[in-house]
Amino acid sequence: MSLLELLSVLFSAAGVWLTGRRAVLCWPVMLVASVLYGVVFWRTHLYADTVLQGVFAALSLYGWWRWLRGVRDEGAVQVIQPPQGVMVRGVVLSLAAGVLLGGVLQTWTDDPNPLMDALLSTFSILGQVWMARRYLASWLIWLGVDVLYTGLFVVRELYLTAGLYAVFVALAVVGWLQWRAVCVITEPGKPPFE
């Protein structure tokens, strides 16, 4: 464990906790966490996760902008459940992109778990995009991703990060329950935004 990993863990945990509370402050906190974890993952040869942190930094800016537009009077954002077709397309595209990225990582890098690294990265992007759009289903994506990441980080001997992702599993359950209580179901054919 390094000081850098410890700071990454603390900022990440704070960001997820703030997200569950639907606080816009979650996005700048997660931006810092992404930059810190980008360095941690580069040093441990998790290249897809390194790139993923760059994507997360950009998505943090996107989420920040989207959530500022969706803040309600009480200071929290409105939660939306998109139509089923939106969710199916997101999952299918993430799966296909993950398999393609896994092949690239296996061919051109020394990533010890290329397919797992790639699939977790693509589904993490899906979870982050859905979180930025305030979709309730984002928490279910994060639940699955966090369970698998916990195991991957144990294998990579990033024990503090594995512990963080185990906590993320619990936070994903809590976040899903909190968001479900305030979720707005969209009507078929109605855009799932604002």
C-alpha positions as CSV (number, residue, x, y, z in Angstrom):
1,M,0.0,0.0,0.0
2,S,1.2,3.4,-0.9
3,L,0.2,6.9,0.1
4,L,-1.1,7.4,-3.4
5,E,-3.3,4.3,-3.2
6,L,-4.6,5.5,0.2
7,L,-5.5,8.9,-1.2
8,S,-7.2,7.3,-4.2
9,V,-9.3,5.1,-1.9
10,L,-10.3,8.0,0.3
11,F,-11.4,10.2,-2.6
12,S,-13.2,7.3,-4.3
13,A,-15.1,6.3,-1.2
14,A,-16.1,10.0,-0.6
15,G,-17.2,10.3,-4.3
16,V,-19.4,7.2,-4.2
17,W,-20.9,8.2,-0.8
18,L,-21.8,11.6,-2.2
19,T,-23.3,10.1,-5.3
20,G,-25.6,7.9,-3.2
21,R,-26.8,11.1,-1.5
22,R,-27.4,12.7,-4.9
23,A,-25.0,15.5,-4.1
24,V,-23.4,17.4,-7.1
25,L,-20.1,17.6,-5.2
26,C,-19.6,13.9,-6.0
27,W,-18.3,14.8,-9.4
28,P,-15.3,17.0,-8.6
29,V,-14.4,14.6,-5.8
30,M,-14.5,11.7,-8.3
31,L,-12.4,13.7,-10.8
32,V,-9.6,13.9,-8.3
33,A,-10.0,10.2,-7.5
34,S,-9.8,9.3,-11.2
35,V,-6.5,11.2,-11.6
36,L,-5.0,9.5,-8.6
37,Y,-6.1,6.1,-9.6
38,G,-4.8,6.6,-13.1
39,V,-1.3,6.7,-11.7
40,V,-1.9,3.7,-9.4
41,F,-3.2,1.5,-12.2
42,W,-0.4,2.6,-14.6
43,R,2.2,1.5,-12.0
44,T,0.5,-2.0,-11.7
45,H,0.2,-2.6,-15.5
46,L,-3.6,-2.4,-15.5
47,Y,-3.7,-0.5,-18.7
48,A,-7.4,-0.6,-19.5
49,D,-8.0,0.7,-16.0
50,T,-5.5,3.4,-16.5
51,V,-7.2,4.6,-19.6
52,L,-10.5,4.1,-17.9
53,Q,-9.5,6.6,-15.3
54,G,-8.9,9.2,-18.0
55,V,-12.4,8.4,-19.4
56,F,-13.8,8.7,-15.8
57,A,-12.1,12.2,-15.5
58,A,-13.9,13.3,-18.7
59,L,-17.2,11.7,-17.6
60,S,-16.8,13.4,-14.2
61,L,-16.9,16.7,-16.0
62,Y,-19.9,15.5,-18.1
63,G,-21.7,14.3,-15.0
64,W,-21.0,17.5,-13.1
65,W,-22.6,19.5,-16.0
66,R,-25.6,17.1,-16.3
67,W,-26.3,17.0,-12.6
68,L,-26.1,20.8,-12.4
69,R,-29.0,20.8,-14.9
70,G,-31.0,18.2,-12.9
71,V,-30.8,19.6,-9.4
72,R,-34.1,19.9,-7.6
73,D,-35.2,22.4,-5.0
74,E,-33.9,20.3,-2.1
75,G,-30.4,20.3,-3.6
76,A,-30.5,16.7,-4.9
77,V,-30.8,15.5,-8.5
78,Q,-33.9,13.7,-9.9
79,V,-33.4,10.0,-10.5
80,I,-34.7,8.4,-13.8
81,Q,-35.4,4.8,-14.9
82,P,-34.9,4.8,-18.7
83,P,-36.9,2.6,-21.1
84,Q,-35.8,-1.1,-21.3
85,G,-34.4,-0.6,-24.9
86,V,-31.9,2.0,-23.7
87,M,-30.6,-0.4,-21.0
88,V,-30.4,-3.5,-23.4
89,R,-28.4,-1.4,-26.0
90,G,-26.0,-0.2,-23.3
91,V,-25.3,-3.7,-22.1
92,V,-24.9,-5.2,-25.6
93,L,-22.5,-2.4,-26.7
94,S,-20.5,-2.7,-23.5
95,L,-20.1,-6.4,-23.9
96,A,-19.0,-6.1,-27.6
97,A,-16.6,-3.3,-26.8
98,G,-15.2,-5.3,-23.9
99,V,-14.5,-8.4,-26.0
100,L,-12.8,-6.2,-28.7
101,L,-10.7,-4.4,-26.1
102,G,-9.8,-7.6,-24.4
103,G,-8.4,-8.9,-27.7
104,V,-6.3,-5.7,-28.2
105,L,-4.9,-5.9,-24.6
106,Q,-4.1,-9.6,-25.1
107,T,-2.3,-8.9,-28.3
108,W,-0.4,-5.7,-27.5
109,T,0.2,-5.5,-23.8
110,D,1.4,-7.5,-20.8
111,D,-1.9,-7.2,-19.0
112,P,-2.3,-10.5,-17.0
113,N,-6.1,-10.4,-17.2
114,P,-6.9,-8.8,-20.5
115,L,-10.5,-9.9,-21.0
116,M,-11.5,-9.3,-17.4
117,D,-9.7,-5.9,-17.4
118,A,-11.4,-4.9,-20.6
119,L,-14.9,-6.0,-19.7
120,L,-14.8,-4.3,-16.3
121,S,-13.5,-1.2,-18.0
122,T,-16.3,-1.1,-20.6
123,F,-19.0,-1.8,-18.1
124,S,-17.5,0.8,-15.8
125,I,-17.9,3.4,-18.6
126,L,-21.5,2.3,-19.0
127,G,-22.1,2.6,-15.3
128,Q,-20.5,6.1,-15.2
129,V,-22.5,7.3,-18.2
130,W,-25.7,6.0,-16.7
131,M,-24.8,7.6,-13.4
132,A,-24.2,11.0,-15.1
133,R,-27.7,10.6,-16.7
134,R,-29.1,9.8,-13.3
135,Y,-30.4,6.3,-14.2
136,L,-31.3,4.1,-11.3
137,A,-30.0,1.1,-13.2
138,S,-26.4,2.5,-12.9
139,W,-26.2,1.1,-9.4
140,L,-26.9,-2.4,-10.6
141,I,-24.1,-2.1,-13.1
142,W,-21.8,-0.9,-10.4
143,L,-22.8,-3.7,-8.1
144,G,-21.7,-6.3,-10.6
145,V,-18.6,-4.4,-11.6
146,D,-17.5,-3.8,-8.0
147,V,-17.9,-7.5,-7.0
148,L,-15.6,-8.5,-9.9
149,Y,-13.1,-5.7,-9.4
150,T,-12.7,-6.8,-5.8
151,G,-11.4,-10.1,-6.9
152,L,-9.2,-8.6,-9.7
153,F,-7.5,-6.3,-7.2
154,V,-6.8,-9.1,-4.8
155,V,-5.1,-11.0,-7.6
156,R,-3.1,-7.8,-8.5
157,E,-2.2,-7.5,-4.8
158,L,-3.8,-4.1,-4.5
159,Y,-5.4,-5.1,-1.2
160,L,-6.5,-1.6,0.0
161,T,-8.2,-1.0,-3.3
162,A,-9.8,-4.5,-3.1
163,G,-11.1,-3.5,0.3
164,L,-12.4,-0.2,-1.2
165,Y,-14.3,-2.1,-3.9
166,A,-15.8,-4.5,-1.3
167,V,-17.1,-1.4,0.4
168,F,-18.3,-0.1,-3.0
169,V,-20.5,-3.3,-3.2
170,A,-22.2,-2.2,0.0
171,L,-22.5,1.4,-1.1
172,A,-24.0,0.3,-4.5
173,V,-26.7,-1.6,-2.6
174,V,-27.4,1.4,-0.4
175,G,-27.2,3.9,-3.3
176,W,-29.7,1.7,-5.3
177,L,-32.1,1.6,-2.4
178,Q,-31.8,5.4,-1.8
179,W,-32.3,6.2,-5.5
180,R,-35.1,3.7,-6.0
181,A,-37.1,5.5,-3.3
182,V,-37.1,8.7,-5.4
183,C,-37.0,7.3,-9.0
184,V,-39.2,8.7,-11.8
185,I,-40.2,6.0,-14.3
186,T,-40.2,7.3,-17.9
187,E,-43.0,6.6,-20.2
188,P,-42.5,4.6,-23.3
189,G,-41.4,6.9,-26.1
190,K,-40.6,9.7,-23.8
191,P,-36.9,10.7,-23.7
192,P,-35.3,9.6,-20.4
193,F,-33.6,13.0,-19.9
194,E,-34.7,16.0,-17.9
